[in-house]
Amino acid sequence: MKTIFESFADVAGLVPHKSLFERTGQPAISYGEALELTQRLAGVLSTQGVMPGDRVAAQVGKSPEAICLYLATLQVGGVYLPLNTDYTSAEVDYFLGDAAPRLFVCAPDQLAAHAARYGERIACSSLGTSGDGSLMEAASGAEPKVDHVARAMDDPAAILYTSGTTGRSKGAVLTHGNLASNTAALLESWGFTREDRLIHALPIFHTHGLFVAVNMTLVAGATLLWQSRFAPETVLDLMGSATVLMGVPTFYTRLLQCERLTREAAAGMRLFVSGSAPLLADDHKSFEARTGHAILERYGMTETCMITTNPYDGPRKPGAVGMPLPGIEVRVADRETGSPLPQGEIGAIEVRGPNVFQCYWNMPEKTAAEFRADGFFITGDLGQIGEDGYLRIVGRDKDLVISGGYNVYPKEIEGLIDELSGIVESAVIGVPHPDLGEGVTAVVVREAGAEIDEAGVIAAIGPQLARYKQPKKILFVSELPRNVMGKVQKAELRKTYADLFS
């Protein structure tokens, strides 16, 4: 198996004039041009002392040059560390202190400040979204590095830090084998080929945008319709010349608000993918009714890249994330013992395969605690596998509510609330309660003008739930807090309402 860089270099040699990046109002960038820039950036990295195994951290805006920096890091045998552009200086301090990169690349307007903070121990450079910055200045005169450092499949390729909602962030070390094997499995499962044209409106510091969308495109030799951010009307404009859209649920919610979303608008598309957060069942059904396309939901996480997918050819079921990708094993096990549970029972989702990360950076004890003796990784998600073989996620283990000694799975209650007329969506959390330990609490977003109130919600869902599952409070908000990938931030909700029952 070849590394992502090796596969990209092969494609660039075969189709050097084919467009890799197409941008509205700007010249396209071909595979050959991208390889040439990558090689010049690799030359810069070598002169700055980046050796095999060294980390290259990047907190930069979305640009084709940022992807070439990622590829150049792999070319010289480095380990790429993308950082969310919203991270504060204090957060960046932690990541750089923990990962100890050889080089830190930031936005041009941040270079002076970061150089002053880290310059004595970390080389600092800059890269802007318009091909500007000190890194590009150096690359313009650099000698291209035409060879590459050979890496084994179990050598580290990247580090992605988890969100850290339950403690300090953990750096998941992903190997070349993790990235290459997962890309191959996705190409096979989704029928992704050189003929595809992918609308890319995701961030590139996350698994979905970088290790799914970009890696698949690079290895297949496809084309990226490159967007700096998601804009529904622009995406609709692009659909006429595209074949695939990969997005988060928010993308589809916003597209459904556009009158232009029709069967005709989506006629040339062959695949719509959603992930990183649960897609509302109503959005799934509405999108298919409007466009004739059933959105394909898949399941993955930072530590594993992609794990399961609804079938490309076959039923795509709302609320389900499908079956394991080729070469990957998934089981539902007892949360305490790790013993596999019978079909249909709810338990801990565990996964084993070539996609599973190597370790948490500098955390051997934490790494050991997250794996079973037989090599299965404990994802922290709760789910069940139905008689149809499809995996369904019912929530995060840390989001499980224990009320009066009973386990309450938020997904069950959220599903009932979300089906009610006048409700957009909901999030169910456990809030400290003096008698029950945790009180089941639903935070709900209503449709504009909807008159449904707390009593109405309770009356509607109460008969379908055991008494211990029924929410003790229904709170109405204008919107739920989300991270950049669209995931509802339940930790933030629990913090906000921590004193609700006190």
Secondary structure per residue as TSV (DSSP state, phi and psi in degrees):
chain	resnum	aa	ss	phi	psi
A	1	M	-	360.0	140.7
A	2	K	-	-95.4	154.5
A	3	T	-	-72.6	168.0
A	4	I	H	-60.2	-43.1
A	5	F	H	-62.4	-46.2
A	6	E	H	-59.6	-41.8
A	7	S	H	-65.1	-42.0
A	8	F	H	-61.1	-45.5
A	9	A	H	-63.0	-37.6
A	10	D	H	-62.4	-46.7
A	11	V	H	-62.3	-44.0
A	12	A	H	-61.4	-32.6
A	13	G	H	-72.3	-30.6
A	14	L	H	-81.6	-40.2
A	15	V	-	-131.3	63.7
A	16	P	T	-63.0	-26.0
A	17	H	T	-93.6	-3.4
A	18	K	S	-73.5	143.9
A	19	S	E	-69.1	128.3
A	20	L	E	-96.2	-49.2
A	21	F	E	-113.9	125.9
A	22	E	E	-119.5	127.4
A	23	R	E	-127.4	137.7
A	24	T	T	-60.1	124.2
A	25	G	T	74.4	8.8
A	26	Q	E	-133.0	157.8
A	27	P	E	-63.4	145.6
A	28	A	E	-69.8	156.6
A	29	I	E	-116.6	121.9
A	30	S	E	-83.1	167.9
A	31	Y	H	-60.0	-41.1
A	32	G	H	-63.7	-42.3
A	33	E	H	-65.6	-40.4
A	34	A	H	-65.4	-39.0
A	35	L	H	-65.7	-41.8
A	36	E	H	-63.1	-42.0
A	37	L	H	-67.0	-41.7
A	38	T	H	-57.3	-44.2
A	39	Q	H	-66.0	-35.5
A	40	R	H	-70.5	-39.5
A	41	L	H	-65.1	-36.3
A	42	A	H	-62.5	-37.2
A	43	G	H	-62.4	-41.1
A	44	V	H	-64.0	-45.6
A	45	L	H	-59.4	-40.1
A	46	S	H	-64.9	-42.2
A	47	T	H	-69.0	-24.2
A	48	Q	T	-88.4	7.1
A	49	G	T	89.1	13.3
A	50	V	-	-73.8	115.7
A	51	M	-	-107.2	164.0
A	52	P	T	-52.8	129.8
A	53	G	T	92.9	-15.6
A	54	D	-	-71.2	146.1
A	55	R	E	-89.4	140.4
A	56	V	E	-118.5	110.7
A	57	A	E	-94.6	140.9
A	58	A	E	-138.8	118.9
A	59	Q	E	-115.8	82.0
A	60	V	-	-132.5	158.8
A	61	G	-	-70.0	167.9
A	62	K	S	-74.7	125.2
A	63	S	-	-161.2	158.5
A	64	P	H	-60.0	-34.6
A	65	E	H	-63.4	-33.3
A	66	A	H	-65.7	-36.5
A	67	I	H	-66.9	-38.4
A	68	C	H	-65.6	-33.3
A	69	L	H	-64.3	-42.8
A	70	Y	H	-57.7	-48.2
A	71	L	H	-66.0	-38.4
A	72	A	H	-64.0	-38.0
A	73	T	H	-60.8	-44.4
A	74	L	H	-64.9	-36.5
A	75	Q	H	-61.8	-39.2
A	76	V	T	-90.2	5.1
A	77	G	T	85.5	11.7
A	78	G	-	-78.6	177.0
A	79	V	E	-118.7	118.0
A	80	Y	E	-85.3	133.4
A	81	L	E	-127.3	90.7
A	82	P	E	-80.6	139.1
A	83	L	-	-120.8	137.1
A	84	N	-	-53.9	131.8
A	85	T	T	-69.2	-12.2
A	86	D	T	-89.4	-6.2
A	87	Y	-	-61.4	139.8
A	88	T	-	-80.2	170.1
A	89	S	H	-59.7	-38.4
A	90	A	H	-64.2	-40.8
A	91	E	H	-67.1	-42.3
A	92	V	H	-62.4	-38.3
A	93	D	H	-53.7	-45.3
A	94	Y	H	-64.4	-49.2
A	95	F	H	-62.2	-43.9
A	96	L	H	-70.8	-35.2
A	97	G	H	-67.5	-35.9
A	98	D	H	-77.0	-46.9
A	99	A	H	-83.2	-21.2
A	100	A	-	47.0	61.0
A	101	P	-	-70.7	156.1
A	102	R	S	-74.6	-34.6
A	103	L	E	-136.6	138.7
A	104	F	E	-121.7	123.5
A	105	V	E	-110.4	128.8
A	106	C	E	-132.2	-179.9
A	107	A	-	-68.5	149.1
A	108	P	G	-55.1	-38.1
A	109	D	G	-76.0	-4.6
A	110	Q	G	-106.3	-5.6
A	111	L	H	-61.8	-46.8
A	112	A	H	-60.1	-44.7
A	113	A	H	-65.3	-43.9
A	114	H	H	-70.4	-37.3
A	115	A	H	-61.7	-37.4
A	116	A	H	-67.3	-33.4
A	117	R	H	-80.5	-40.3
A	118	Y	H	-118.4	-6.7
A	119	G	T	-56.6	-27.0
A	120	E	T	-74.0	-23.7
A	121	R	T	-121.5	-14.9
A	122	I	S	-135.1	131.9
A	123	A	E	-69.1	135.5
A	124	C	E	-118.6	139.8
A	125	S	E	-144.2	174.4
A	126	S	E	-133.4	153.0
A	127	L	-	-146.9	122.0
A	128	G	-	-98.8	172.4
A	129	T	T	-80.8	-5.4
A	130	S	T	-110.5	24.6
A	131	G	S	73.9	21.2
A	132	D	-	-103.9	179.5
A	133	G	S	109.5	163.8
A	134	S	H	-66.7	-29.9
A	135	L	H	-64.7	-42.0
A	136	M	H	-71.8	-33.6
A	137	E	H	-61.7	-43.1
A	138	A	H	-66.9	-37.5
A	139	A	H	-67.3	-30.7
A	140	S	H	-61.7	-27.3
A	141	G	T	-113.5	10.4
A	142	A	-	-83.1	151.2
A	143	E	-	-79.4	122.2
A	144	P	-	-59.7	138.8
A	145	K	-	-94.9	107.1
A	146	V	-	-89.1	-19.3
A	147	D	S	-94.1	174.1
A	148	H	-	-140.2	157.7
A	149	V	-	-81.4	119.8
A	150	A	-	-67.3	134.4
A	151	R	-	-126.5	143.0
A	152	A	-	-79.0	160.9
A	153	M	T	-64.0	-24.9
A	154	D	T	-96.6	10.4
A	155	D	S	-80.1	143.1
A	156	P	E	-63.5	139.8
A	157	A	E	-116.4	-31.1
A	158	A	E	-156.0	157.0
A	159	I	E	-126.3	125.5
A	160	L	E	-117.4	128.8
A	161	Y	E	-87.6	136.2
A	162	T	-	-73.5	169.3
A	163	S	-	-68.5	-25.5
A	164	G	-	73.8	29.0
A	165	T	T	-72.2	-18.7
A	166	T	T	-117.3	24.9
A	167	G	S	149.8	-171.4
A	168	R	S	-66.7	146.1
A	169	S	-	-61.0	143.1
A	170	K	-	-108.9	136.1
A	171	G	E	-91.0	106.9
A	172	A	E	-80.1	120.1
A	173	V	E	-88.8	115.2
A	174	L	E	-104.7	132.6
A	175	T	E	-91.3	169.2
A	176	H	H	-60.3	-36.4
A	177	G	H	-67.1	-38.5
A	178	N	H	-56.5	-50.4
A	179	L	H	-68.3	-45.8
A	180	A	H	-68.2	-42.9
A	181	S	H	-67.6	-39.8
A	182	N	H	-67.9	-38.8
A	183	T	H	-62.0	-44.2
A	184	A	H	-61.6	-41.5
A	185	A	H	-64.9	-38.7
A	186	L	H	-70.7	-41.1
A	187	L	H	-58.2	-43.0
A	188	E	H	-67.5	-44.8
A	189	S	H	-71.5	-33.3
A	190	W	H	-104.5	4.1
A	191	G	T	60.7	35.1
A	192	F	-	-81.7	128.1
A	193	T	-	-134.3	-178.6
A	194	R	T	-62.8	-20.6
A	195	E	T	-81.3	-9.9
A	196	D	-	-76.7	149.1
A	197	R	E	-129.1	108.3
A	198	L	E	-99.3	124.1
A	199	I	E	-75.2	115.6
A	200	H	E	-111.1	103.8
A	201	A	-	-123.1	17.7
A	202	L	S	-92.1	159.7
A	203	P	-	-70.3	162.5
A	204	I	S	-114.5	20.8
A	205	F	S	-108.6	18.8
A	206	H	S	-135.4	156.9
A	207	T	I	-53.6	-46.7
A	208	H	I	-60.8	-52.4
A	209	G	I	-73.2	-34.2
A	210	L	I	-97.6	-55.8
A	211	F	I	-86.9	-10.9
A	212	V	I	-102.5	-70.0
A	213	A	I	-63.5	-50.2
A	214	V	I	-71.9	-48.8
A	215	N	H	-59.3	-41.3
A	216	M	H	-61.3	-42.9
A	217	T	H	-64.4	-45.5
A	218	L	H	-61.9	-43.0
A	219	V	H	-75.1	-36.8
A	220	A	H	-77.1	-24.7
A	221	G	T	82.3	28.8
A	222	A	-	-87.3	-170.2
A	223	T	E	-122.8	138.7
A	224	L	E	-99.6	122.0
A	225	L	E	-88.4	96.2
A	226	W	E	-84.1	119.9
A	227	Q	-	-122.7	134.4
A	228	S	S	-68.4	-26.3
A	229	R	S	-157.0	171.6
A	230	F	-	-85.3	122.8
A	231	A	-	-131.9	112.9
A	232	P	H	-53.3	-45.1
A	233	E	H	-66.6	-37.1
A	234	T	H	-67.0	-41.7
A	235	V	H	-61.2	-40.2
A	236	L	H	-64.1	-36.8
A	237	D	H	-62.1	-39.4
A	238	L	H	-76.5	-20.8
A	239	M	G	-58.6	-27.8
A	240	G	G	-66.2	-21.6
A	241	S	G	-119.5	11.4
A	242	A	-	-113.3	168.5
A	243	T	S	-124.4	-24.9
A	244	V	E	-138.4	141.5
A	245	L	E	-126.2	127.2
A	246	M	E	-110.8	126.3
A	247	G	E	-150.8	179.5
A	248	V	-	-101.9	164.5
A	249	P	H	-52.4	-35.3
A	250	T	H	-58.1	-35.1
A	251	F	H	-55.7	-47.6
A	252	Y	H	-74.7	-34.2
A	253	T	H	-60.1	-43.0
A	254	R	H	-74.0	-35.5
A	255	L	H	-64.2	-36.6
A	256	L	T	-66.2	-17.2
A	257	Q	T	-83.5	-4.7
A	258	C	-	-97.5	126.9
A	259	E	T	-64.0	-24.8
A	260	R	T	-72.1	-11.6
A	261	L	-	-75.5	102.2
A	262	T	S	-138.0	174.6
A	263	R	T	-61.1	-37.8
A	264	E	T	-65.8	-41.9
A	265	A	T	-64.1	-32.8
A	266	A	T	-101.0	11.5
A	267	A	T	-61.7	-33.3
A	268	G	T	-87.3	-5.8
A	269	M	-	-83.1	146.7
A	270	R	-	-114.3	-16.7
A	271	L	E	-155.1	131.2
A	272	F	E	-119.1	123.1
A	273	V	E	-113.5	139.8
A	274	S	E	-131.1	140.9
A	275	G	-	-166.2	-171.3
A	276	S	S	79.5	-16.9
A	277	A	S	-163.6	159.8
A	278	P	-	-67.2	139.4
A	279	L	-	-91.0	131.8
A	280	L	-	-61.7	135.5
A	281	A	H	-59.1	-36.9
A	282	D	H	-64.5	-38.3
A	283	D	H	-66.2	-39.1
A	284	H	H	-58.7	-48.6
A	285	K	H	-69.1	-42.1
A	286	S	H	-66.0	-38.6
A	287	F	H	-65.3	-42.0
A	288	E	H	-66.0	-38.7
A	289	A	H	-65.0	-37.7
A	290	R	H	-77.6	-36.2
A	291	T	H	-114.6	-18.9
A	292	G	S	83.9	1.5
A	293	H	-	-109.8	130.2
A	294	A	-	-89.1	122.3
A	295	I	-	-63.6	136.9
A	296	L	E	-94.2	114.1
A	297	E	E	-94.7	140.8
A	298	R	E	-133.1	172.2
A	299	Y	E	-133.4	129.7
A	300	G	E	-157.2	179.3
A	301	M	E	-158.5	169.2
A	302	T	T	-54.0	-43.9
A	303	E	T	-76.9	-12.7
A	304	T	T	-130.5	-0.1
A	305	C	E	52.4	-138.6
A	306	M	E	-88.0	142.5
A	307	I	E	-113.1	-53.1
A	308	T	E	-131.1	164.9
A	309	T	E	-152.9	145.3
A	310	N	-	-63.6	153.6
A	311	P	-	-71.3	146.2
A	312	Y	S	-70.1	-44.2
A	313	D	S	-109.9	101.1
A	314	G	S	145.7	174.6
A	315	P	-	-64.5	130.6
A	316	R	-	-105.4	111.5
A	317	K	-	-100.9	124.6
A	318	P	T	-57.1	135.3
A	319	G	T	86.1	-5.4
A	320	A	-	-115.4	150.0
A	321	V	-	-111.2	13.9
A	322	G	B	85.3	-149.8
A	323	M	E	-121.2	163.6
A	324	P	E	-59.6	144.3
A	325	L	-	-67.2	160.4
A	326	P	T	-53.7	132.1
A	327	G	T	84.4	1.9
A	328	I	-	-114.0	137.5
A	329	E	E	-107.3	136.7
A	330	V	E	-130.9	136.2
A	331	R	E	-139.5	159.1
A	332	V	E	-110.5	123.8
A	333	A	E	-128.4	162.3
A	334	D	-	-60.7	132.3
A	335	R	T	-61.9	-32.1
A	336	E	T	-91.0	-46.0
A	337	T	T	-95.5	-23.0
A	338	G	-	82.3	4.0
A	339	S	-	-71.4	131.2
A	340	P	B	-57.6	140.5
A	341	L	-	-100.4	155.8
A	342	P	-	-63.0	155.9
A	343	Q	T	-54.7	134.2
A	344	G	T	95.8	-18.6
A	345	E	-	-82.3	150.0
A	346	I	-	-88.7	134.3
A	347	G	E	-163.4	-165.1
A	348	A	E	-78.6	131.2
A	349	I	E	-81.3	125.7
A	350	E	E	-128.1	148.2
A	351	V	E	-139.4	144.3
A	352	R	E	-138.4	136.7
A	353	G	S	163.3	178.6
A	354	P	T	-69.4	-9.1
A	355	N	T	-83.7	-16.6
A	356	V	S	-78.0	132.6
A	357	F	-	-56.4	163.7
A	358	Q	-	-79.9	-46.8
A	359	C	E	-171.9	170.2
A	360	Y	E	-89.6	130.7
A	361	W	T	-56.9	122.9
A	362	N	T	59.0	25.4
A	363	M	-	-132.9	67.3
A	364	P	H	-62.2	-37.6
A	365	E	H	-69.2	-40.5
A	366	K	H	-66.1	-40.0
A	367	T	H	-59.5	-48.9
A	368	A	H	-60.8	-36.4
A	369	A	H	-69.9	-20.6
A	370	E	T	-94.1	0.8
A	371	F	B	-119.2	141.6
A	372	R	-	-78.0	166.5
A	373	A	T	-61.7	-28.1
A	374	D	T	-91.3	11.5
A	375	G	S	93.5	-0.1
A	376	F	-	-77.1	135.0
A	377	F	E	-88.3	132.9
A	378	I	E	-86.6	108.7
A	379	T	E	-71.5	-25.6
A	380	G	E	89.2	-1.7
A	381	D	E	-97.8	151.4
A	382	L	E	-108.8	140.4
A	383	G	E	-162.7	-175.4
A	384	Q	E	-146.7	150.5
A	385	I	E	-108.9	118.3
A	386	G	-	-80.2	178.5
A	387	E	T	-62.2	-24.1
A	388	D	T	-80.0	-3.1
A	389	G	S	84.2	-1.4
A	390	Y	-	-84.5	139.5
A	391	L	E	-84.9	136.2
A	392	R	E	-125.1	130.2
A	393	I	E	-93.6	131.8
A	394	V	E	-106.8	-5.5
A	395	G	E	148.3	178.6
A	396	R	E	-86.3	145.9
A	397	D	G	-55.6	-41.4
A	398	K	G	-70.6	-15.9
A	399	D	G	-91.9	-6.5
A	400	L	-	-57.7	133.5
A	401	V	E	-100.3	128.2
A	402	I	E	-112.4	105.1
A	403	S	E	-117.7	117.1
A	404	G	T	62.8	26.2
A	405	G	T	88.1	-3.7
A	406	Y	E	-101.2	142.3
A	407	N	E	-79.0	129.8
A	408	V	E	-121.6	123.4
A	409	Y	-	-95.5	112.0
A	410	P	H	-52.9	-36.5
A	411	K	H	-58.1	-37.5
A	412	E	H	-61.4	-44.8
A	413	I	H	-73.1	-41.0
A	414	E	H	-59.3	-39.0
A	415	G	H	-62.2	-40.6
A	416	L	H	-68.6	-42.8
A	417	I	H	-66.3	-43.1
A	418	D	H	-63.9	-23.2
A	419	E	T	-79.5	-12.4
A	420	L	S	-72.7	144.6
A	421	S	T	-63.4	132.6
A	422	G	T	92.3	-0.2
A	423	I	E	-108.0	131.8
A	424	V	E	-85.9	-52.8
A	425	E	E	-167.1	170.2
A	426	S	E	-147.9	162.3
A	427	A	E	-137.2	125.2
A	428	V	E	-103.8	129.5
A	429	I	E	-132.6	165.3
A	430	G	E	-102.8	129.7
A	431	V	E	-118.4	136.9
A	432	P	E	-48.0	130.4
A	433	H	E	-131.3	133.5
A	434	P	T	-63.6	-27.8
A	435	D	T	-104.5	-37.5
A	436	L	T	-98.8	-6.3
A	437	G	E	87.9	-62.1
A	438	E	E	-134.9	136.4
A	439	G	E	-100.1	128.5
A	440	V	E	-65.8	124.7
A	441	T	E	-131.9	131.0
A	442	A	E	-109.5	126.0
A	443	V	E	-104.4	120.6
A	444	V	E	-125.3	140.6
A	445	V	E	-107.4	123.2
A	446	R	E	-94.0	155.4
A	447	E	-	-68.4	153.1
A	448	A	T	-58.6	128.0
A	449	G	T	85.0	-5.9
A	450	A	-	-67.4	141.5
A	451	E	-	-103.0	-2.1
A	452	I	-	-61.0	136.8
A	453	D	-	-123.3	-173.0
A	454	E	H	-58.1	-46.3
A	455	A	H	-62.6	-36.8
A	456	G	H	-66.1	-40.5
A	457	V	H	-65.2	-47.9
A	458	I	H	-60.0	-43.4
A	459	A	H	-64.1	-34.7
A	460	A	H	-76.0	-39.8
A	461	I	H	-98.4	-17.7
A	462	G	G	-53.6	-47.5
A	463	P	G	-63.2	-15.7
A	464	Q	G	-98.4	1.1
A	465	L	S	-129.4	141.6
A	466	A	-	-59.4	153.0
A	467	R	G	-57.8	-38.2
A	468	Y	G	-69.1	-17.8
A	469	K	G	-88.1	-16.5
A	470	Q	S	-70.3	132.7
A	471	P	-	-58.0	137.3
A	472	K	S	-83.5	-21.8
A	473	K	E	-144.7	141.7
A	474	I	E	-116.7	119.0
A	475	L	E	-112.1	135.9
A	476	F	E	-106.8	132.3
A	477	V	E	-134.0	163.2
A	478	S	S	-76.2	-30.8
A	479	E	-	-160.4	157.0
A	480	L	-	-91.0	143.8
A	481	P	-	-69.4	135.2
A	482	R	B	-133.8	154.6
A	483	N	-	-87.5	-176.8
A	484	V	T	-65.1	-23.1
A	485	M	T	-93.1	5.5
A	486	G	S	92.8	0.8
A	487	K	-	-75.5	133.8
A	488	V	B	-66.9	131.4
A	489	Q	-	-91.5	85.1
A	490	K	H	-67.7	-29.5
A	491	A	H	-60.8	-38.1
A	492	E	H	-66.6	-40.1
A	493	L	H	-64.3	-43.3
A	494	R	H	-62.1	-37.0
A	495	K	H	-68.2	-42.9
A	496	T	H	-60.9	-40.8
A	497	Y	T	-106.6	23.1
A	498	A	T	-59.1	-29.4
A	499	D	T	-101.9	16.0
A	500	L	T	-57.4	-41.2
A	501	F	T	-104.2	8.0
A	502	S	-	-83.9	360.0
